[in-house]
Amino acid sequence: MNFYWDSDVYLRWQHDGNQEIGDPPTLWFGAGLLWLWPWCGDHLRAIAKRRVILTTCFRQLVKIRALLLSGPNSVVIMTATTPTAPDYLTFDDYLAYDDATDIRYELEDGILVEMPPESEENNDLARKLLIQLAQQLPIEWIAHKDTEIEVTGRRARCRIPDLLVHTAESKAAIANQSRATITRDMPPPALVVEIVSPGPVNRDRDYRYKYVEYAARGIAEYWIVDPELRQVTVCQWVNGLYEDRVYAAADTLQSALVPDLLVAIADLFA
């Protein structure tokens, strides 16, 4: 029996009649390879896998090189960009802002927030409350979506309530101003009314943020009119905080500020 090392680099077992002894180095190399295979097989497979990966990467680099050589318009290079911080407005910036449109804006922590036109349902609710308040108070003390209130926050903030009732002091403070804006150094109004627009963002704004802002401003009453729930929450300022009472269904809204005002909730949302 002879072992031969052939041109394809593998050991071939050949049987001949002479029973000659094969080449000793070849015989020992083959025997050693067979003996070591269980231990080095995993390493050989790992080397083969890395070779495949490197070959794939090389082919991709060749393709990229070809694209780059074909011209500057053939490759779109993606670059990472760092988002820039918004330009926060001061309260003075807000007062001076003019985009030559009729769009109304509130200011939330230095960012302009567009106030789109209300739904007709919300407009009807505001008009009904305006009429009832005007039957009890001087009409010049009532503002309908046209008076701003500067409030506190992390940065500059300003709100435009759907309805506002002045005190004598807040009305006098803006009497000679070119813009109906109650700044923080002026007395607060007596009452503000917000009619909730649809959507979680608007609900959070009226029920959470404005609730805190108007309480911090010392506004005696804050009404939250909610068409979706068909209720009115009256928040009364007591020792620096609001105490809430919800009026719904067959209830009649009452106000400590306007004792003779009686608003039937069923009629309001009819």
C-alpha positions as CSV (number, residue, x, y, z in Angstrom):
1,M,0.0,0.0,0.0
2,N,1.4,3.4,-1.0
3,F,0.5,7.0,-0.1
4,Y,1.2,9.5,-2.9
5,W,1.1,13.4,-2.8
6,D,-0.6,14.3,-6.0
7,S,-1.1,17.6,-7.9
8,D,-4.5,18.4,-6.2
9,V,-2.9,18.5,-2.7
10,Y,-4.6,15.6,-1.0
11,L,-3.6,12.2,0.1
12,R,-4.6,9.4,-2.2
13,W,-4.7,5.9,-1.0
14,Q,-3.5,3.6,-3.8
15,H,-3.2,-0.2,-3.7
16,D,-0.7,-1.9,-5.9
17,G,0.6,-5.4,-6.2
18,N,4.1,-4.5,-5.2
19,Q,3.2,-3.3,-1.6
20,E,5.9,-0.6,-1.8
21,I,6.4,1.7,1.1
22,G,5.3,5.2,0.2
23,D,7.2,8.5,0.6
24,P,7.8,8.8,4.4
25,P,7.4,12.6,4.6
26,T,4.1,12.5,2.8
27,L,2.9,9.6,4.9
28,W,3.7,11.4,8.2
29,F,2.2,14.7,7.0
30,G,-1.1,13.0,6.1
31,A,-1.2,11.0,9.3
32,G,-0.6,14.2,11.4
33,L,-3.2,16.2,9.5
34,L,-5.8,13.5,10.2
35,W,-4.8,13.3,13.8
36,L,-5.0,17.1,14.3
37,W,-8.2,17.7,12.4
38,P,-10.7,17.4,15.4
39,W,-8.8,20.2,17.2
40,C,-8.0,22.6,14.3
41,G,-11.2,22.1,12.3
42,D,-13.0,25.0,14.1
43,H,-10.1,27.3,13.5
44,L,-9.9,26.5,9.8
45,R,-13.6,27.1,9.5
46,A,-13.3,30.5,11.2
47,I,-10.5,31.4,8.9
48,A,-12.6,30.5,5.9
49,K,-15.5,32.6,7.2
50,R,-13.3,35.6,7.7
51,R,-12.0,35.1,4.2
52,V,-15.5,35.3,2.8
53,I,-16.2,38.5,4.8
54,L,-13.0,40.2,3.6
55,T,-13.8,39.2,0.0
56,T,-17.3,40.7,0.2
57,C,-15.9,43.9,1.7
58,F,-13.3,44.2,-1.0
59,R,-15.9,43.8,-3.7
60,Q,-18.0,46.6,-2.2
61,L,-15.0,48.9,-2.0
62,V,-14.3,48.2,-5.7
63,K,-17.9,49.2,-6.5
64,I,-17.6,52.4,-4.4
65,R,-14.3,53.2,-6.1
66,A,-15.9,52.8,-9.5
67,L,-18.8,55.1,-8.6
68,L,-16.5,57.7,-7.3
69,L,-14.4,57.6,-10.5
70,S,-17.5,57.9,-12.6
71,G,-18.3,61.5,-11.5
72,P,-19.4,63.7,-8.6
73,N,-23.1,63.4,-9.3
74,S,-23.2,59.6,-9.2
75,V,-22.8,59.3,-5.4
76,V,-24.9,60.8,-2.7
77,I,-22.9,61.0,0.5
78,M,-24.9,61.1,3.7
79,T,-23.5,63.3,6.4
80,A,-24.7,63.5,10.0
81,T,-26.1,66.9,11.1
82,T,-26.5,68.2,14.6
83,P,-29.9,69.7,15.2
84,T,-29.8,73.4,16.1
85,A,-31.5,74.8,19.1
86,P,-34.6,77.0,18.3
87,D,-34.3,80.8,18.6
88,Y,-36.2,81.6,21.7
89,L,-38.1,84.8,21.8
90,T,-38.1,87.2,24.7
91,F,-41.3,88.8,25.7
92,D,-40.2,92.0,24.0
93,D,-39.4,90.0,20.8
94,Y,-42.9,88.6,21.0
95,L,-44.5,92.0,21.2
96,A,-42.5,93.3,18.3
97,Y,-43.1,90.2,16.1
98,D,-45.1,90.8,12.9
99,D,-45.3,88.3,10.1
100,A,-47.7,90.6,8.1
101,T,-50.6,88.1,8.5
102,D,-53.7,87.9,10.7
103,I,-52.5,84.8,12.5
104,R,-52.7,85.0,16.2
105,Y,-49.9,83.5,18.3
106,E,-49.4,82.6,21.9
107,L,-45.9,82.4,23.4
108,E,-44.8,79.2,25.2
109,D,-41.4,79.2,26.7
110,G,-40.1,81.5,24.0
111,I,-41.7,79.6,21.1
112,L,-44.5,81.0,19.0
113,V,-47.6,78.8,19.0
114,E,-50.1,79.5,16.2
115,M,-53.7,79.8,17.3
116,P,-55.9,78.7,14.4
117,P,-59.5,79.8,14.1
118,E,-61.8,78.0,16.5
119,S,-64.6,75.6,15.6
120,E,-68.1,77.1,15.2
121,E,-69.1,75.2,18.3
122,N,-66.4,76.8,20.4
123,N,-67.3,80.2,18.9
124,D,-71.0,79.7,19.8
125,L,-70.0,78.8,23.4
126,A,-67.9,81.9,23.7
127,R,-70.7,84.2,22.4
128,K,-73.2,82.7,24.8
129,L,-71.0,83.3,27.8
130,L,-70.1,86.8,26.5
131,I,-73.8,87.7,26.3
132,Q,-74.6,86.4,29.8
133,L,-71.5,88.2,31.3
134,A,-72.5,91.4,29.5
135,Q,-75.9,91.3,31.2
136,Q,-74.2,91.5,34.6
137,L,-71.0,93.6,34.0
138,P,-70.0,96.7,32.0
139,I,-69.3,95.6,28.5
140,E,-66.0,97.5,28.4
141,W,-64.7,95.2,31.2
142,I,-65.1,92.1,29.0
143,A,-62.5,91.1,26.4
144,H,-63.2,88.6,23.7
145,K,-60.1,87.0,22.3
146,D,-58.3,90.3,22.1
147,T,-56.4,90.8,25.3
148,E,-53.1,89.1,26.2
149,I,-51.8,88.1,29.6
150,E,-48.1,87.7,30.3
151,V,-47.6,84.6,32.6
152,T,-44.6,82.9,34.1
153,G,-42.7,79.9,32.8
154,R,-39.2,78.6,32.1
155,R,-39.0,81.3,29.4
156,A,-41.3,84.0,28.2
157,R,-45.0,83.1,28.0
158,C,-48.1,85.0,26.9
159,R,-51.7,83.8,26.7
160,I,-54.8,85.0,24.8
161,P,-57.9,83.8,26.7
162,D,-61.2,83.2,24.8
163,L,-62.9,85.5,27.3
164,L,-61.5,87.8,30.0
165,V,-63.1,90.0,32.6
166,H,-61.1,92.9,33.9
167,T,-60.8,94.3,37.4
168,A,-61.0,98.1,37.7
169,E,-57.2,98.0,38.2
170,S,-56.3,95.8,35.2
171,K,-58.6,97.9,33.0
172,A,-56.9,101.1,34.1
173,A,-53.4,99.6,33.6
174,I,-53.9,99.1,29.8
175,A,-56.2,102.0,29.2
176,N,-53.5,104.2,27.6
177,Q,-51.5,101.3,26.0
178,S,-51.1,100.8,22.3
179,R,-51.6,97.1,22.7
180,A,-54.1,95.3,25.1
181,T,-51.4,93.3,26.9
182,I,-51.5,92.7,30.7
183,T,-47.8,92.4,31.6
184,R,-46.5,90.8,34.9
185,D,-46.0,94.2,36.5
186,M,-49.8,95.0,36.0
187,P,-52.7,93.9,38.2
188,P,-54.2,90.6,37.0
189,P,-57.8,90.4,35.6
190,A,-60.6,88.9,37.6
191,L,-61.7,86.1,35.3
192,V,-60.4,84.2,32.3
193,V,-62.3,81.6,30.3
194,E,-60.8,79.0,28.0
195,I,-62.9,76.8,25.7
196,V,-61.1,73.5,25.1
197,S,-60.3,72.6,21.5
198,P,-60.1,68.9,20.4
199,G,-56.9,66.9,20.8
200,P,-54.6,65.9,23.7
201,V,-52.2,68.8,23.2
202,N,-55.0,71.4,23.5
203,R,-56.5,69.6,26.5
204,D,-53.1,69.5,28.3
205,R,-52.6,73.2,27.5
206,D,-55.9,74.3,29.1
207,Y,-56.2,71.7,32.0
208,R,-52.5,71.6,33.0
209,Y,-50.3,74.5,31.8
210,K,-52.8,77.4,31.8
211,Y,-54.2,76.1,35.1
212,V,-50.8,76.5,36.8
213,E,-50.0,79.8,34.9
214,Y,-53.3,81.5,35.8
215,A,-53.0,80.4,39.4
216,A,-49.5,81.7,39.7
217,R,-50.7,85.0,38.1
218,G,-53.3,85.4,40.9
219,I,-56.4,85.4,38.7
220,A,-59.4,85.0,40.9
221,E,-61.4,82.6,38.7
222,Y,-60.5,80.4,35.7
223,W,-63.3,78.7,33.8
224,I,-62.5,75.6,31.6
225,V,-65.4,75.0,29.2
226,D,-65.2,71.5,27.8
227,P,-67.4,70.8,24.8
228,E,-66.3,67.2,24.6
229,L,-67.3,66.4,28.2
230,R,-70.1,69.0,28.2
231,Q,-69.0,70.5,31.5
232,V,-67.5,73.6,32.9
233,T,-64.8,73.5,35.6
234,V,-64.8,76.7,37.8
235,C,-61.4,77.2,39.4
236,Q,-61.4,79.6,42.3
237,W,-58.2,81.1,43.7
238,V,-57.8,80.4,47.4
239,N,-54.5,81.2,49.2
240,G,-52.4,80.8,46.1
241,L,-54.0,77.7,44.7
242,Y,-57.1,76.9,42.7
243,E,-60.0,74.9,44.2
244,D,-62.1,73.3,41.5
245,R,-65.8,72.6,41.1
246,V,-67.2,70.8,38.0
247,Y,-70.7,71.8,36.6
248,A,-72.3,69.4,34.2
249,A,-75.7,68.0,33.0
250,A,-78.5,69.6,35.1
251,D,-76.2,71.9,37.1
252,T,-76.3,75.7,37.1
253,L,-72.9,77.4,37.1
254,Q,-72.4,80.0,39.8
255,S,-69.5,82.4,40.2
256,A,-68.3,84.2,43.4
257,L,-67.2,87.1,41.2
258,V,-70.6,87.5,39.6
259,P,-73.1,86.4,42.2
260,D,-76.2,87.1,40.0
261,L,-74.9,85.1,37.1
262,L,-76.7,81.8,36.6
263,V,-75.6,79.6,33.7
264,A,-77.6,76.5,33.0
265,I,-75.1,73.9,31.7
266,A,-77.8,72.1,29.6
267,D,-78.7,75.4,27.9
268,L,-75.0,76.3,27.4
269,F,-74.3,73.1,25.4
270,A,-77.7,72.9,23.7
